[in-house]
């Protein structure tokens, strides 16, 4: 990992504190921790985890760039779909995991231009640091709309309207599973003789074993195959079946339908870490200073949601969705030839092109009591692939 930029002394001390806390937890648990627990510590440990601490994460000065950070046209296109769903359900938006607040600001301004402002724009984000950044971003971009925004601490018991989550599911904890000749194993984390994190496998059990057995049969996984299963993603999707009264979830993330996720040629899984715009596969590196993600099994998402009474309203790749929502019209409205137009055109190209973000990122809409054809899936719906 020597090719990655070195952290500052302060950041390294922060990482060491989290490392020591996890090591203590592993020792207290008998010397082993499931990777899903390890990932939860890395990302969400209070005051120490990647998303719970104060380091800058988004944009050029952070570790990765999300679509809203690239261009406001992403939010303008998304707003058209949101306005349609609110009209048929309730004028409320709930954004889960709002990052820097850039998408919230862009959506509010775009919905204002569409004369479709929500009465309430709710944000669920457990990071106090990110909440502060979100408030500052919205206040700077749309100060007259800040009064419509409020922050909540948990999923609402009952909800009507639209739930938006951009790059949320990939950051929910996942287990790593190994299908061996001798059985199915959970790849967890232990401590070696020097007190460093190391991989250790233990027989899978409970819900994880059940899910792994079903996948092995459904996808014909050979011995030696390794991949991820996120029970947290399944539980999150299923939970909305108990809470959503009328409306939809609009989820945007990178991932695949199940047959592609667990393809024979993807035998080492999808685990990926992001640090200072470098991507690598070493989750033990600098705990708390890097993002750790896995791709989304979208078949698991809709299966869990459908089991609690929700319907699939649409599924396609991000490029097709944004085209359906008129992102090229939004681009054409920019002053052609200007610096802003050139910058926006380059960003839109990255969002749309299959070899960039257009194909890897998917959009899925799941809902209840919406008897309409969603504009974002008017052409190129791929729901049959799930």
C-alpha positions as CSV (number, residue, x, y, z in Angstrom):
1,X,0.0,0.0,0.0
2,X,3.1,2.3,-0.2
3,X,1.7,3.9,-3.4
4,X,-1.1,5.5,-1.5
5,X,-0.8,9.1,-0.1
6,X,0.4,9.0,3.5
7,X,-2.0,10.4,6.2
8,X,-1.1,13.2,8.5
9,X,0.1,12.5,12.0
10,X,-3.3,13.5,13.4
11,X,-5.2,11.3,10.9
12,X,-2.8,8.4,11.7
13,X,-3.4,8.8,15.4
14,X,-7.1,8.8,14.8
15,X,-6.8,5.6,12.8
16,X,-4.8,4.0,15.6
17,X,-7.5,4.8,18.1
18,X,-10.1,3.0,16.0
19,X,-7.8,0.1,15.4
20,X,-7.2,-0.3,19.1
21,X,-10.9,-0.1,19.8
22,X,-11.7,-2.9,17.3
23,X,-8.8,-5.0,18.5
24,X,-10.2,-4.8,22.0
25,X,-13.7,-5.8,20.8
26,X,-12.2,-8.8,18.9
27,X,-10.4,-9.9,22.0
28,X,-13.5,-9.5,24.1
29,X,-15.5,-11.6,21.6
30,X,-13.1,-14.5,21.8
31,X,-10.6,-13.6,19.1
32,X,-12.9,-13.3,16.1
33,X,-15.3,-10.8,14.5
34,X,-17.6,-11.3,11.5
35,X,-16.7,-9.0,8.6
36,X,-20.1,-7.3,8.8
37,X,-19.3,-6.3,12.4
38,X,-15.8,-5.2,11.4
39,X,-17.2,-3.1,8.5
40,X,-19.8,-1.5,10.8
41,X,-16.9,-0.5,13.2
42,X,-14.8,0.9,10.3
43,X,-17.6,3.0,9.0
44,X,-19.9,3.9,11.9
45,X,-18.1,3.6,15.3
46,X,-19.2,6.7,17.2
47,X,-16.6,9.5,16.8
48,X,-14.1,7.2,15.1
49,X,-15.7,5.4,12.1
50,X,-15.3,6.8,8.6
51,X,-18.8,8.3,8.4
52,X,-19.0,9.2,12.1
53,X,-15.8,11.3,12.2
54,X,-15.0,14.7,10.8
55,X,-12.6,14.1,7.9
56,X,-13.7,15.4,4.4
57,X,-15.0,12.5,2.4
58,X,-16.7,13.9,-0.7
59,X,-15.3,15.8,-3.7
60,X,-11.9,16.6,-4.9
61,X,-10.5,17.1,-1.4
62,X,-11.9,13.8,-0.1
63,X,-11.7,10.2,-1.1
64,X,-14.3,9.9,-3.9
65,X,-16.7,11.9,-6.0
66,X,-20.4,11.2,-6.1
67,X,-22.8,12.1,-9.0
68,X,-24.2,15.2,-7.2
69,X,-20.7,16.6,-6.6
70,X,-20.0,16.3,-10.3
71,X,-22.8,18.4,-11.7
72,X,-26.1,19.9,-10.5
73,X,-27.7,18.5,-13.6
74,X,-27.9,15.1,-11.8
75,X,-30.3,16.6,-9.3
76,X,-32.2,18.5,-11.9
77,X,-32.9,15.2,-13.8
78,X,-33.7,13.4,-10.6
79,X,-36.2,16.1,-9.6
80,X,-38.5,15.3,-12.5
81,X,-38.9,11.7,-11.2
82,X,-39.3,12.9,-7.6
83,X,-42.0,15.5,-8.6
84,X,-44.0,12.8,-10.4
85,X,-44.0,10.5,-7.4
86,X,-44.8,13.2,-4.9
87,X,-47.8,14.3,-7.0
88,X,-49.2,10.7,-6.7
89,X,-48.3,10.2,-3.0
90,X,-47.4,13.0,-0.6
91,X,-45.2,16.2,-0.9
92,X,-42.5,14.8,1.3
93,X,-38.9,13.8,0.4
94,X,-36.7,11.7,2.7
95,X,-33.1,11.5,1.8
96,X,-31.2,8.8,3.6
97,X,-27.4,9.4,3.7
98,X,-27.3,12.9,2.3
99,X,-23.5,13.2,2.1
100,X,-22.4,16.8,1.7
101,X,-25.9,18.1,1.2
102,X,-25.2,18.9,-2.4
103,X,-28.0,16.7,-3.8
104,X,-30.5,18.1,-1.3
105,X,-29.7,21.6,-2.3
106,X,-29.9,20.8,-6.1
107,X,-33.2,18.9,-5.7
108,X,-34.8,21.7,-3.7
109,X,-33.9,24.3,-6.3
110,X,-34.9,22.1,-9.2
111,X,-38.2,21.2,-7.6
112,X,-38.8,24.9,-7.0
113,X,-38.4,25.6,-10.7
114,X,-40.8,22.8,-11.4
115,X,-43.3,24.3,-9.0
116,X,-43.2,21.0,-7.1
117,X,-41.6,21.9,-3.8
118,X,-42.0,19.4,-1.0
119,X,-43.7,20.6,2.2
120,X,-41.0,18.8,4.1
121,X,-37.5,17.6,3.0
122,X,-36.3,15.2,5.7
123,X,-32.7,14.0,6.0
124,X,-31.6,11.0,7.9
125,X,-27.9,11.0,8.6
126,X,-26.4,9.9,11.9
127,X,-23.1,11.8,11.5
128,X,-23.1,15.1,13.3
129,X,-20.3,16.3,11.1
130,X,-22.2,15.6,7.9
131,X,-25.4,17.1,9.3
132,X,-23.5,20.4,9.8
133,X,-22.0,20.3,6.3
134,X,-25.4,19.5,4.9
135,X,-27.0,22.5,6.6
136,X,-24.1,24.8,5.5
137,X,-24.4,23.6,1.9
138,X,-28.2,24.1,1.7
139,X,-28.0,27.4,3.5
140,X,-25.4,28.6,0.9
141,X,-27.2,27.4,-2.2
142,X,-30.8,27.8,-1.2
143,X,-31.2,29.8,2.0
144,X,-34.8,30.6,1.3
145,X,-35.6,26.9,1.3
146,X,-33.7,25.8,4.4
147,X,-36.8,26.1,6.6
148,X,-38.3,23.2,4.7
149,X,-35.4,20.9,5.7
150,X,-35.3,19.0,8.9
151,X,-33.1,16.2,10.2
152,X,-34.3,13.0,11.8
153,X,-32.6,10.3,13.8
154,X,-34.4,7.1,12.7
155,X,-36.6,5.8,10.0
156,X,-40.2,7.2,10.4
157,X,-42.8,4.7,11.7
158,X,-45.1,5.6,8.9
159,X,-44.2,7.4,5.7
160,X,-45.8,8.6,2.5
161,X,-43.9,10.4,-0.3
162,X,-40.5,9.5,-1.8
163,X,-37.4,8.1,-0.2
164,X,-34.1,8.9,-2.0
165,X,-30.8,7.1,-1.3
166,X,-27.8,7.8,-3.5
167,X,-24.8,5.5,-2.8
168,X,-26.2,4.3,0.6
169,X,-26.7,0.6,0.2
170,X,-23.0,-0.1,-0.8
171,X,-22.0,1.3,2.6
172,X,-24.3,-1.0,4.7
173,X,-22.3,-3.8,6.4
174,X,-21.9,-7.1,4.5
175,X,-20.5,-10.5,5.4
176,X,-17.8,-12.1,3.3
177,X,-18.6,-15.8,2.6
178,X,-16.3,-18.6,1.2
179,X,-17.8,-21.7,-0.3
180,X,-15.3,-24.4,0.4
181,X,-15.2,-28.2,-0.3
182,X,-15.7,-28.8,3.4
183,X,-18.6,-26.3,3.7
184,X,-19.6,-22.7,3.8
185,X,-17.5,-20.3,5.9
186,X,-17.8,-16.7,7.1
187,X,-14.5,-14.8,6.5
188,X,-14.0,-12.8,9.6
189,X,-11.3,-10.8,11.3
190,X,-8.9,-12.0,14.0
191,X,-5.6,-10.7,15.4
192,X,-2.2,-12.2,14.5
193,X,0.7,-12.7,16.9
194,X,1.7,-9.0,16.3
195,X,-1.8,-7.7,17.1
196,X,-2.5,-6.9,13.5
197,X,-5.8,-7.7,11.7
198,X,-5.8,-10.9,9.7
199,X,-8.4,-13.0,8.0
200,X,-9.8,-16.1,9.7
201,X,-12.6,-18.3,8.5
202,X,-15.3,-19.9,10.7
203,X,-18.3,-22.0,9.7
204,X,-21.2,-19.9,8.6
205,X,-24.4,-20.2,10.7
206,X,-27.9,-18.9,11.1
207,X,-29.4,-16.5,8.5
208,X,-26.0,-16.1,6.8
209,X,-25.7,-19.8,6.2
210,X,-29.3,-20.1,4.9
211,X,-28.7,-17.2,2.4
212,X,-25.3,-18.7,1.3
213,X,-26.8,-22.2,0.8
214,X,-29.6,-20.7,-1.4
215,X,-27.1,-18.7,-3.4
216,X,-24.9,-21.7,-4.0
217,X,-27.8,-23.7,-5.4
218,X,-29.3,-20.8,-7.4
219,X,-26.0,-19.6,-9.0
220,X,-24.1,-22.9,-9.0
221,X,-21.2,-21.5,-7.0
222,X,-18.1,-23.7,-7.2
223,X,-15.8,-24.6,-4.2
224,X,-13.3,-21.8,-3.7
225,X,-15.8,-19.1,-4.6
226,X,-15.8,-16.0,-2.3
227,X,-18.2,-13.1,-2.3
228,X,-20.4,-10.9,-0.1
229,X,-23.9,-11.2,1.4
230,X,-25.4,-8.1,3.0
231,X,-28.1,-9.1,5.4
232,X,-28.3,-5.5,6.4
233,X,-29.3,-4.4,2.9
234,X,-32.0,-7.0,2.9
235,X,-33.3,-6.0,6.3
236,X,-33.3,-2.3,5.3
237,X,-35.3,-2.9,2.2
238,X,-37.7,-5.2,4.0
239,X,-38.2,-2.6,6.8
240,X,-39.9,-0.2,4.4
241,X,-42.6,-2.7,3.8
242,X,-43.7,-2.0,7.4
243,X,-43.3,1.8,7.1
244,X,-44.2,2.9,3.6
245,X,-47.9,3.7,3.3
246,X,-47.9,5.3,-0.2
247,X,-45.0,6.3,-2.4
248,X,-41.7,5.0,-3.5
249,X,-38.1,4.4,-2.7
250,X,-35.6,5.6,-5.4
251,X,-32.3,3.9,-4.8
252,X,-29.2,4.6,-6.8
253,X,-26.0,2.6,-6.4
254,X,-23.4,0.4,-8.1
255,X,-24.2,-3.2,-8.4
256,X,-25.8,-6.0,-10.4
257,X,-28.7,-8.4,-10.6
258,X,-28.0,-11.6,-8.7
259,X,-26.9,-13.7,-11.7
260,X,-24.3,-11.1,-12.6
261,X,-23.3,-10.4,-9.0
262,X,-22.5,-14.0,-8.3
263,X,-21.1,-14.8,-11.8
264,X,-18.5,-17.6,-12.0
265,X,-15.9,-15.1,-13.2
266,X,-16.4,-12.8,-10.2
267,X,-15.0,-15.3,-7.7
268,X,-13.3,-12.9,-5.3
269,X,-16.3,-10.7,-4.7
270,X,-16.7,-6.9,-5.0
271,X,-15.2,-5.5,-1.9
272,X,-13.6,-2.1,-2.6
273,X,-11.9,0.6,-0.5
274,X,-11.5,4.2,-1.4
275,X,-8.8,6.5,-0.1
276,X,-7.8,9.9,-1.6
277,X,-9.3,8.9,-4.9
278,X,-7.4,5.6,-5.0
279,X,-9.4,2.3,-5.1
280,X,-8.0,-0.9,-3.6
281,X,-9.1,-4.1,-1.9
282,X,-7.4,-3.9,1.5
283,X,-10.0,-3.2,4.3
284,X,-7.4,-3.4,7.1
285,X,-5.5,-0.4,5.8
286,X,-5.9,2.8,7.9
287,X,-9.1,2.0,9.7
288,X,-11.5,5.0,9.9
289,X,-9.6,6.9,7.1
290,X,-11.0,5.1,4.1
291,X,-14.4,4.1,2.7
292,X,-15.2,0.4,2.6
293,X,-17.9,-0.8,0.2
294,X,-19.4,-3.7,-1.6
295,X,-21.6,-3.7,-4.7
296,X,-25.4,-4.2,-4.3
297,X,-27.3,-7.4,-5.2
298,X,-30.4,-5.7,-6.5
299,X,-32.2,-9.0,-6.8
300,X,-31.9,-9.3,-3.0
301,X,-33.2,-5.8,-2.6
302,X,-36.4,-6.3,-4.5
303,X,-36.9,-9.8,-3.1
304,X,-36.7,-8.5,0.5
305,X,-39.0,-5.6,-0.3
306,X,-41.5,-7.7,-2.2
307,X,-41.7,-10.1,0.8
308,X,-43.1,-7.3,2.9
309,X,-45.6,-6.1,0.4
310,X,-43.8,-3.6,-1.8
311,X,-43.8,-3.6,-5.6
312,X,-41.0,-3.2,-8.2
313,X,-41.8,0.0,-10.1
314,X,-38.7,0.2,-12.3
315,X,-35.1,-0.9,-12.7
316,X,-32.5,0.3,-15.2
317,X,-29.0,1.6,-15.4
318,X,-28.2,5.1,-14.4
319,X,-27.4,6.3,-17.9
320,X,-30.8,5.3,-19.2
321,X,-32.6,6.6,-16.2
322,X,-31.0,10.1,-16.5
323,X,-31.8,10.2,-20.2
324,X,-35.4,9.3,-19.5
325,X,-35.5,12.1,-16.9
326,X,-34.2,14.7,-19.4
327,X,-30.6,15.3,-18.4
328,X,-29.7,16.2,-22.0
329,X,-32.5,18.8,-22.0
330,X,-31.0,20.3,-18.8
331,X,-27.6,20.3,-20.3
332,X,-28.9,22.0,-23.5
333,X,-30.3,24.8,-21.3
334,X,-26.8,25.8,-20.2
335,X,-25.1,28.6,-22.2
336,X,-23.4,26.7,-25.0
337,X,-19.7,27.2,-25.2
338,X,-19.4,28.7,-21.7
339,X,-17.0,27.2,-19.1
340,X,-20.0,26.0,-17.1
341,X,-21.4,24.2,-20.2
342,X,-18.1,22.5,-21.0
343,X,-17.7,21.4,-17.4
344,X,-21.3,20.1,-17.2
345,X,-21.0,18.3,-20.5
346,X,-17.9,16.4,-19.3
347,X,-19.7,15.4,-16.1
348,X,-22.8,14.3,-17.9
349,X,-20.7,12.2,-20.2
350,X,-19.3,10.4,-17.1
351,X,-22.8,9.9,-15.7
352,X,-24.1,8.4,-19.0
353,X,-21.4,6.5,-20.7
354,X,-21.4,2.7,-20.2
355,X,-17.7,2.6,-19.6
356,X,-17.9,5.3,-16.9
357,X,-20.9,5.4,-14.4
358,X,-23.8,4.9,-16.9
359,X,-23.9,1.1,-16.7
360,X,-22.3,0.1,-13.4
361,X,-24.7,2.4,-11.5
362,X,-28.3,1.2,-11.4
363,X,-31.5,2.8,-10.3
364,X,-34.3,0.8,-8.7
365,X,-37.8,2.1,-7.7
366,X,-39.8,0.2,-5.2
367,X,-43.2,1.3,-3.9
368,X,-46.7,0.9,-2.8
369,X,-50.1,2.1,-4.1
370,X,-48.6,4.0,-7.1
371,X,-50.6,3.2,-10.3
372,X,-48.4,5.2,-12.7
373,X,-45.6,4.6,-15.2
374,X,-42.5,6.3,-13.8
375,X,-40.9,8.7,-16.2
376,X,-37.4,7.5,-15.3
377,X,-38.1,4.0,-16.6
378,X,-40.1,4.9,-19.6
379,X,-37.5,3.4,-21.9
380,X,-35.0,0.6,-21.2
381,X,-36.6,-0.9,-18.1
382,X,-34.6,-4.0,-17.1
383,X,-36.8,-5.3,-14.4
384,X,-36.9,-8.7,-16.0
385,X,-33.2,-9.2,-15.3
386,X,-33.9,-9.2,-11.6
